[in-house]
């Protein structure tokens, strides 16, 4: 076994989820990530915890989705019960075919998301980690050789997370007490939002692995302006490009996309909260230096901002503030490397991808 796989497992168990003796742990992996599943079971066993292993195969999920009527989805109460009795949830992604579900109608995916919402709420209340195994389908989607993609994934995952936390803490200190954020990029993107009373979190791989962002929740009705998400989104086995959203009083009042606009429409129509922003995130992981069509990595790139329509993370919502609620949470990315800035309460804190606490700011 590649020693980096065991290092990956140790980071998940020690750093991301803090598995303790007596914990009940659910480990969900695809078959292609068998080595990581083995390493995780070893690490969990070493700590005196008890694992349950679930298979998570896109091909099987596709078969279920295509065989089931859209109005027949029900909340999987057996899965909900398992999660309720668990302390830690570990989910590993990895695809042999990244487009496996591309022939499933978007409306079915949206209905499934609505049915699964009670399960998601339980999952988010636990100690959890979502991570990636460097599988062939993901390497192909990224346009990389298997070896190059393995190096890319493990360079982004197996790193000094204490140092990353300290770097990102500087941005948390800027955002957490702030009232308003403005994101401007190119000739189109110019959007403002209130984050007054919301909490800014430092993602240094406690839940998402890799980590490498700071994120908060906008006040739901405060978002004004328009955003061109100039980096592609790969969602439900399909690529959405050139997504353009126009906001008024927090709601998306107009939207277009160069490719798969219908899928974007289905996402925004999932429920009332799906047409509002639930997250503003700022990427800060410099080891993620290229776009790979994998949001778990792409949203962490140092020269990007991402915004998610749909559900706000409860931890970001301050006391007395309203959380945007939805069955979906879909991230989309803006390239901030050129002709761009982030303003916080009227002060520029990032310009052309360089933060004010980094060398070269303002050059």
N, C-alpha and C positions, 0 to 999 in steps of 0.2 A: 504494500500500500504506500502511495506517495505520502511522505511525512507531512506535507502541507495539509492533507486531509485531516490527520489527527490534530494538527494545530488549529484548523478550522473548527473541529468539534469541541476542542477545549475552550476556545473563545466563546462559542455558543453557550456552553454549559456553565462556565465560570463567569464570564464578563456579561453576556447578554441576558441570561435568565437566572443566574445564581442558584443553580439546582442544589438542594439540600437533602440530607438524609430524611427519608420518609416521604418525600414529594412523589406525587403521581404525575407522570410526564407523558404527554401524547407527542409522538414523533411521527410526522407525516412526510413521506418522501416518495418520489417516483422511482421506478426500477433502475433507471440510469444512474441514480445516486446511491447505489447499494453500498459502496465503500464508505460513504459518509454516514449512512444509516448504521453500519457496523461500528464505526468509530464513535458515534453518538451513544449507542447502546453500551459500549465499553465505558465511556466517560460517565454516563448516568449510573451504571452499576458500581463504578468506583466510589461514587458519592453516596451509595446506599439508597438511591431512589428507585422507583418502579416504573418501567416504561410500558406503554402500549403503542404498537406500530400500526399506522394506517397507510395504505397505498393511495397515492394521488396521481392518477394517470389521465392525461388529457384525452387519450383515445377512448377510455372508458366513460369519461364525463361527456364526451361528444355523443357516444352511443345512447346514453341516458337522455340527453337533451333532445336528440332527434326522435327518440321513441315516445316522448312524453308530450301531451298536449300542453300548450302554454297556460291554460287555465286550470291545470291539474296539479301544479306544483304546491306542495305543502311544506311547512316548516319541519325539517328533520328533527323531531323531538328526541330521538335516540342519540343523535350527535350532540344536541344541546345538553342532554343529561350527562353524557360522557365529559363534556367540557366543564360542566358545573362541578363534577366530582374530581376535577384535575387541578393541579397547582401550576403547571408549566405546559405551554403549547409551543412546539417547535415545528415549523413548516419549511420544507426545503423545496425550491423550484428547480426544474431541470427538464428540458424538452428534447426528445428525439425528432420531433416535428413541431416547430413553433407555430405552424399554421393549421394545426389539427382541427381546431374548432371554427375555421373560417367559413364553413358552409352551414353553421347554425344560425338561424335568424336572430338578429339583434333583439327583437321583441321577446324572444324566449329567454335570452340572457338577462334582460331587464326583469322579467317575471321571477326568474330564479333568485336574483339579487333581493327582490322584495320578500320572497319566501324565507330566505336565509338570514334576514336582518336580525331576528331574535338570537340566532346562533352567533352572529358576528358581535353582538353586544356582550354576550357572555365571554367570548374569546378575548375581547379587548379589555375585560376586567381582570384577566389573569396575567401572570408573567409570561410573555410570549416573545418569540423571535421568528422573523421571516428572513430567509437567506437563499443563496443561489449556489447550485452545483454547476461547474463548468461543463455542461452537456453539449453534445455535437450539434443539436438543433439550434441552441443559442449561439454557438460559435459561428454557424453558417449564417444565421440572421445578422450577426455583427460583421460579417465579411472577413472573418479571421480564421487562421488555421487552428486546429485543436490545441496545439502547444502554445500558440500565442494567446489564445483565449484563456487557457488555464493560468498562464502567467498574469494576465490582466485581472482575472477574478481574484486570485490569491494575493496579488499585490494590493488590491483594494480592501481585502478582508483581513488579512493577517498582518496587522500593523500596530503601531504604538497608539492605542486609543486614549491613553491619558494625555499624550501630547496633542492629539487632535481635539480633545475636550478643551484644553487650555486655549488653543487657537480660536475655537468657535465661541468660547465664553466671552471674547471681546465683542462679538456681534450680538450676543444675547444681552450684554450690558447696554448696548445702544438701543435695541428694539424694545426690551421689556418695559421701560418706563415711558415709552413714546406714545404719541397720540395718533399720528398720521404717517402713512408711507405712500410715496409716489414712485412708480416704476415707469421709466421712459426708455424706449429702445427703437432706433430707426425712425422712419417717417410715420409709423402707424401707432405703435404701442405707447399709450400715455394713460395710465390708470392710477387713481388714488383710492385709498381705503383707510378707514379708522381701525386702529388696533387698541384703542383706549380701553384699559381695564382688562385686556386679554393677557395671557401669559405666553412668553416666548420660551421654547424648550430647546435644549442642546442635545441633538441626536448624535451621540458618539458610540453607536452600535449597541445600544441597550435593547432595542426592539428590532429595527431593521439592521441587517448585517450584509453589506457594509453600511455604516453610518456615514455622516459627513455633511450634515446640514443643520441649520437652525430654522425653526418653523413656529408659526403662530396661527391664530384664527382671526380673520377679519370680523368686525361687527357686521352681521349679515346684510343689513340694509344700507351700508355705507359705501359700497363699491360703485365708483363712477368712472366712465371712460371706456376705452377699447383696448383690446389686446390681440396682437397677432402672434400666435404660438408658432414660431418659425422653425421649430424642431419637430419631427414627426412623432406621432403617438401610435404605438402598437397596442391595440385593444381588441380582445376577443378574436384573435387571429387575423385581424385586419389592420391596415395602415391608414391612419387619418393624417393628412398633410394640410398645411395652411389653414388650420383652424383659427377663425376670427370671431371673437365674441365682443358684443357691445353691451355695456352695463348701464342701467339707470336705477337708482334707489336700491342697488344691490342685486337686481334681477337681470338675467340675460334677456334683452329685448330684441336682439337680432343676432344671427349667427350664420356663418358660411364655412365651407371647407373646400379645398381644392380636390380632395379625394375622400370618398366615403362620408359625405355630408349626412347621408341618411343614418349612419351609425351614430354620428355625433348628435343628431336630433333625438334618436332613441335614448341616448344617455341623458340628455337634458330634460326629456319628458318622463323619466322614471318616476318621479314624484315631485312635489313642489320644491323641496330643498335641493334637487339636482340642478336647478338653474341658478343657484347662488354659490358663491365661493365659500368653501369650508376650510381652506388652508392657503397660507402664503409661506413658501419655503425658499431658502437661499442656500444654494449649493456651495460647499467649501472643502470637498475632498479632492486635493490636487493629484492624488494617485489615479483618479478616474479622469483620464485625459482624452477620451474619445467617446463618440456617440455609438451605442451598441444596440439600439432598439429594445432596451431593457430598462424600464422605469426605475427599478430598484437601484440601478447604478446611474442612469442618465440624470436623474433629478439631483444627484449629489455632486455633479461636476462643478468645479470652482467658478466657472464663468457663466453660470446660469441662475435663473429664478424659475420656480415652478409654482403654479397655482392649481388647486384642485377644486373642481365643482363637486358639490355634494357634502357628505358628512364632515363635520368638524370633530377633531379629537377632543374628548371631554377634558383632558388635562390642560388644554390651551384656553379653556373658557374660564374667565375670571368670575369671582363671586358676584352675583347679581347680574351677570351678563347672560345673553341668550345664545345657546349653541345652535348652529345650523344643523338640522337633522335630515338625513336621507339614507336610503338603502345603498347608495353608491358613493364612491370616493375615487374620482378619476383625475390624475395629475396630468398637466400639460406644461411644456417647457418653453421658455423664452431665452434665446441666446443673448447674453449680456456682454460679450467680449469686445464689441465695437459699437461706437455711437450710442452709448447707453449710460444710464445713471440710476442710482437708487438714492432717493431723498428721504430722510427721516426728520419730521418736523421742520422741513424747509432746509435742512443741511445735507449736502451731498456726502454720503458715507461709502459709496462705491462708484467708480467711474471706469467704464470700459473693462469691467471685470476685476479691477484692483480695489481692494478695500483700503480705507483710510489708515489702517494700522499695518499695512503691508508696504514694503519698499516699492517705489515707483508710482505711488498714488499721486495723481495730478500732473504726471509728466506728459 
